[in-house]
Amino acid sequence: MTGAPASAAGGSGATPVPRGGKLGAAAVNQAGLWNIANILTMVRLLLVPGFVVLLLHDGGYDPVWRAFAWAAFAVAMITDVFDGHLARTYNLVTDFGKIADPIADKAIMGAALICLSSLGDLPWWITGVILFRELGITLMRFWVIRHSVIPASRGGKVKTLAQGIAVGMYVLALTGPLATLRFWVMLVAVVLTVVTGLDYVRQAIVLRGHGLAAEQAAALEAVAAAAEAEGTVGGECAADDVDVKAQHGVEPMVESLGEPVGERVAGGRGTAETER
């Protein structure tokens, strides 16, 4: 869930009319912490310990309890789809949702993988590859978040769907051909996990490079603008100094020239009067 809260939107302050009639209006009115998208995210977080208890109950091999665990896992995956859709559609994005949503996603998937590997149903190398990828991509998002946001790709969504189906099949106590099928589904999910992870790495490097280049260009423009402004101010100050010096140079000259002339005129008048 990404974006800006509805209450922080600019403009005239009028509440936009959402799609969906009364449900949309109700969702927009709940644009604070307690909106439907955040509630679904919190439900998914609360399902994590419940899912673990159900999966490991009675040693983790009771088909009935594993069916209950599968139901909890399925509900968590469904809420993951709906909370993001509601948040984007009705502008219910909050800071809590930005943090809690990815945590809930990684928590339910990580708990399922670790529990299945601890029970001996899933090889540890598969759990390690998936968890390493998810943790690495999360850290990489923070690495480039100052420059840009890595959007969720279509391949990433397909990867999430494949992981959900594969893990769900492993949670159920399947036997025979279905047990063989789930292994191949998991292999497909692992391949998609690796491929999309490499694509995210490529995007992160490109986005970071563009971000650094934009920052350098902005810094150079700022330096050039500052130098131009300093040069303009310096030129104006130099012109003012020239004017002041010119005024100070002319006035003494006028005074020095004016005083002898006055004296000579006064002296001439005195001589003329004496002669008279």
C-alpha positions as CSV (number, residue, x, y, z in Angstrom):
1,M,0.0,0.0,0.0
2,T,1.6,3.2,-1.2
3,G,0.5,6.7,-1.7
4,A,-0.8,9.6,0.4
5,P,-3.6,9.7,2.9
6,A,-6.8,11.1,1.8
7,S,-6.7,13.7,4.5
8,A,-3.4,15.0,3.1
9,A,-4.7,15.5,-0.4
10,G,-4.4,19.0,-1.8
11,G,-7.0,21.1,-3.5
12,S,-10.1,22.8,-2.2
13,G,-10.5,20.4,0.6
14,A,-13.6,18.7,-0.9
15,T,-13.9,15.0,-0.4
16,P,-13.7,13.2,-3.7
17,V,-16.6,10.9,-4.6
18,P,-15.3,7.3,-4.7
19,R,-16.4,4.5,-6.8
20,G,-18.6,1.9,-5.1
21,G,-21.5,4.0,-3.7
22,K,-22.1,3.7,0.1
23,L,-19.2,1.4,0.6
24,G,-16.8,3.8,-1.1
25,A,-18.1,6.8,0.9
26,A,-17.8,4.8,4.1
27,A,-14.2,3.9,3.3
28,V,-13.2,7.5,2.5
29,N,-14.7,8.6,5.8
30,Q,-12.5,6.1,7.6
31,A,-9.2,7.5,6.1
32,G,-7.6,7.5,9.5
33,L,-5.9,4.5,11.1
34,W,-9.1,2.5,11.6
35,N,-10.0,2.1,7.9
36,I,-11.0,-1.2,6.3
37,A,-7.6,-1.7,4.6
38,N,-5.7,-1.4,7.8
39,I,-8.1,-3.6,9.6
40,L,-7.6,-6.4,7.1
41,T,-3.8,-5.9,7.5
42,M,-4.1,-6.3,11.2
43,V,-6.3,-9.4,10.8
44,R,-3.6,-10.9,8.6
45,L,-1.0,-10.2,11.3
46,L,-3.2,-11.8,14.0
47,L,-3.6,-14.9,11.8
48,V,0.1,-15.6,11.8
49,P,0.4,-17.0,15.3
50,G,-3.0,-18.8,14.9
51,F,-1.8,-20.4,11.7
52,V,1.4,-21.6,13.3
53,V,-0.5,-23.1,16.2
54,L,-2.9,-24.9,13.9
55,L,-0.1,-26.2,11.6
56,L,2.0,-27.6,14.4
57,H,-0.8,-28.9,16.5
58,D,-0.5,-32.6,17.5
59,G,3.0,-32.8,16.0
60,G,2.0,-31.2,12.7
61,Y,0.8,-34.3,11.0
62,D,-2.9,-34.3,11.7
63,P,-4.8,-33.8,8.4
64,V,-7.7,-32.1,10.1
65,W,-5.6,-29.5,11.9
66,R,-3.6,-28.9,8.8
67,A,-6.8,-28.3,6.9
68,F,-7.6,-25.6,9.5
69,A,-4.2,-24.2,9.1
70,W,-4.7,-24.1,5.3
71,A,-8.0,-22.2,5.8
72,A,-6.1,-19.6,8.0
73,F,-3.4,-19.3,5.4
74,A,-5.9,-18.9,2.6
75,V,-7.7,-16.1,4.5
76,A,-4.4,-14.3,5.0
77,M,-3.6,-14.5,1.3
78,I,-7.1,-13.2,0.3
79,T,-6.9,-10.3,2.8
80,D,-3.5,-9.4,1.2
81,V,-5.2,-8.9,-2.1
82,F,-8.2,-7.0,-0.8
83,D,-6.5,-4.6,1.6
84,G,-4.2,-3.4,-1.2
85,H,-7.0,-3.0,-3.7
86,L,-9.2,-1.1,-1.2
87,A,-6.3,1.2,-0.2
88,R,-5.6,2.1,-3.8
89,T,-9.2,2.4,-4.9
90,Y,-10.5,4.5,-2.0
91,N,-7.3,6.4,-1.1
92,L,-7.0,4.8,2.3
93,V,-3.2,4.7,2.4
94,T,-1.6,5.5,5.8
95,D,1.9,5.4,7.3
96,F,0.8,2.4,9.4
97,G,-0.3,0.5,6.3
98,K,2.9,1.2,4.5
99,I,4.8,-0.5,7.3
100,A,2.4,-3.1,8.4
101,D,1.3,-4.5,5.0
102,P,4.8,-5.8,3.9
103,I,5.5,-7.0,7.4
104,A,2.2,-9.0,7.4
105,D,3.0,-10.4,3.9
106,K,6.5,-11.6,4.9
107,A,5.4,-12.9,8.3
108,I,2.7,-15.3,7.1
109,M,4.8,-16.6,4.2
110,G,8.0,-16.9,6.3
111,A,6.1,-18.6,9.1
112,A,4.6,-21.2,6.7
113,L,8.0,-21.9,5.0
114,I,9.9,-22.3,8.3
115,C,7.2,-24.5,9.9
116,L,7.0,-26.7,6.8
117,S,10.8,-27.1,6.7
118,S,11.0,-27.9,10.4
119,L,8.4,-30.6,9.9
120,G,10.5,-32.1,7.1
121,D,7.9,-31.5,4.4
122,L,9.8,-28.8,2.5
123,P,13.6,-28.7,1.8
124,W,15.4,-26.0,3.7
125,W,17.2,-24.7,0.6
126,I,13.8,-23.7,-0.8
127,T,12.9,-21.8,2.4
128,G,16.3,-20.2,2.4
129,V,16.1,-19.0,-1.2
130,I,12.6,-17.5,-0.8
131,L,13.4,-15.8,2.5
132,F,16.7,-14.5,1.3
133,R,15.0,-13.0,-1.8
134,E,12.2,-11.4,0.2
135,L,14.5,-9.9,2.8
136,G,17.0,-8.7,0.2
137,I,14.3,-7.0,-1.9
138,T,12.8,-5.3,1.2
139,L,16.2,-3.9,2.2
140,M,16.9,-2.8,-1.4
141,R,13.6,-0.9,-1.5
142,F,14.9,1.1,1.5
143,W,18.2,1.5,-0.3
144,V,16.6,3.4,-3.2
145,I,13.6,4.9,-1.5
146,R,15.3,8.3,-1.3
147,H,15.6,8.4,-5.1
148,S,12.4,6.5,-6.2
149,V,10.0,3.7,-5.3
150,I,10.4,0.3,-7.0
151,P,6.9,-0.5,-8.3
152,A,5.4,-4.0,-7.9
153,S,5.8,-5.7,-11.3
154,R,3.5,-8.1,-13.0
155,G,6.1,-10.8,-12.5
156,G,6.2,-10.1,-8.8
157,K,2.5,-10.5,-8.6
158,V,2.6,-13.8,-10.4
159,K,5.5,-14.9,-8.1
160,T,3.3,-14.1,-5.1
161,L,0.4,-16.1,-6.5
162,A,2.7,-19.1,-7.3
163,Q,4.2,-19.0,-3.8
164,G,0.7,-18.9,-2.2
165,I,-0.5,-21.8,-4.2
166,A,2.6,-23.9,-3.6
167,V,2.8,-23.2,0.1
168,G,-1.0,-23.9,0.4
169,M,-0.5,-27.3,-1.3
170,Y,2.3,-28.1,1.2
171,V,0.2,-27.1,4.2
172,L,-2.5,-29.6,3.2
173,A,-1.7,-33.2,3.9
174,L,-1.6,-34.3,0.3
175,T,-0.5,-37.7,-1.0
176,G,0.0,-39.5,-4.3
177,P,0.1,-37.4,-7.6
178,L,-1.0,-34.2,-5.8
179,A,2.1,-34.5,-3.5
180,T,4.3,-34.8,-6.6
181,L,2.5,-31.9,-8.3
182,R,3.0,-29.6,-5.4
183,F,6.8,-30.1,-5.7
184,W,6.8,-28.9,-9.3
185,V,4.5,-26.0,-8.4
186,M,7.0,-25.0,-5.7
187,L,9.9,-25.2,-8.2
188,V,8.0,-22.9,-10.5
189,A,7.5,-20.5,-7.6
190,V,11.3,-20.7,-6.7
191,V,12.3,-19.9,-10.3
192,L,9.9,-16.9,-10.4
193,T,11.3,-15.8,-7.0
194,V,14.8,-15.8,-8.3
195,V,14.0,-14.2,-11.7
196,T,11.9,-11.4,-10.3
197,G,14.4,-10.8,-7.6
198,L,17.2,-10.2,-10.2
199,D,14.8,-7.9,-12.1
200,Y,14.3,-5.9,-8.9
201,V,18.0,-5.6,-8.4
202,R,18.4,-4.3,-11.9
203,Q,15.6,-1.8,-11.3
204,A,17.2,-0.7,-8.1
205,I,20.6,-0.1,-9.6
206,V,19.0,1.9,-12.5
207,L,16.8,4.0,-10.3
208,R,19.7,4.8,-7.9
209,G,21.9,5.8,-10.8
210,H,19.2,8.1,-12.2
211,G,18.6,9.5,-8.8
212,L,22.3,10.3,-8.2
213,A,22.6,11.8,-11.6
214,A,19.6,14.0,-11.0
215,E,21.0,15.1,-7.6
216,Q,24.4,16.0,-9.2
217,A,22.6,18.0,-12.0
218,A,20.5,19.9,-9.4
219,A,23.7,20.6,-7.3
220,L,25.5,22.0,-10.4
221,E,22.5,24.2,-11.3
222,A,22.4,25.5,-7.7
223,V,26.1,26.3,-7.8
224,A,25.7,28.1,-11.2
225,A,22.7,30.0,-10.0
226,A,24.5,31.1,-6.8
227,A,27.6,32.2,-8.8
228,E,25.4,34.1,-11.3
229,A,23.6,35.8,-8.4
230,E,26.9,36.7,-6.7
231,G,28.3,38.1,-9.9
232,T,25.3,40.3,-10.4
233,V,25.4,41.6,-6.9
234,G,29.2,42.2,-7.2
235,G,28.7,44.1,-10.5
236,E,26.1,46.4,-8.9
237,C,28.3,47.0,-5.9
238,A,31.3,47.9,-8.2
239,A,29.1,50.3,-10.2
240,D,28.0,52.0,-7.0
241,D,31.6,52.4,-5.8
242,V,32.6,54.0,-9.1
243,D,29.7,56.5,-8.8
244,V,30.7,57.3,-5.2
245,K,34.3,57.8,-6.1
246,A,33.4,60.0,-9.0
247,Q,31.3,62.2,-6.8
248,H,34.0,62.5,-4.2
249,G,36.6,63.3,-6.8
250,V,34.5,66.0,-8.6
251,E,33.4,68.0,-5.5
252,P,36.9,68.7,-4.2
253,M,37.9,69.7,-7.7
254,V,35.0,72.2,-7.9
255,E,35.9,73.6,-4.5
256,S,39.5,74.0,-5.3
257,L,38.7,75.7,-8.6
258,G,35.9,77.8,-7.1
259,E,37.8,79.4,-4.2
260,P,40.6,81.1,-6.2
261,V,38.2,82.4,-8.7
262,G,36.1,84.0,-5.9
263,E,39.1,85.5,-4.3
264,R,40.4,86.9,-7.6
265,V,37.0,88.4,-8.4
266,A,36.8,90.0,-4.9
267,G,40.4,91.3,-5.2
268,G,39.7,92.8,-8.6
269,R,36.7,94.6,-7.3
270,G,38.7,96.0,-4.4
271,T,41.4,97.3,-6.7
272,A,38.9,98.9,-9.0
273,E,37.2,100.7,-6.1
274,T,40.6,102.0,-4.8
275,E,41.4,103.3,-8.2
276,R,38.1,105.2,-8.2
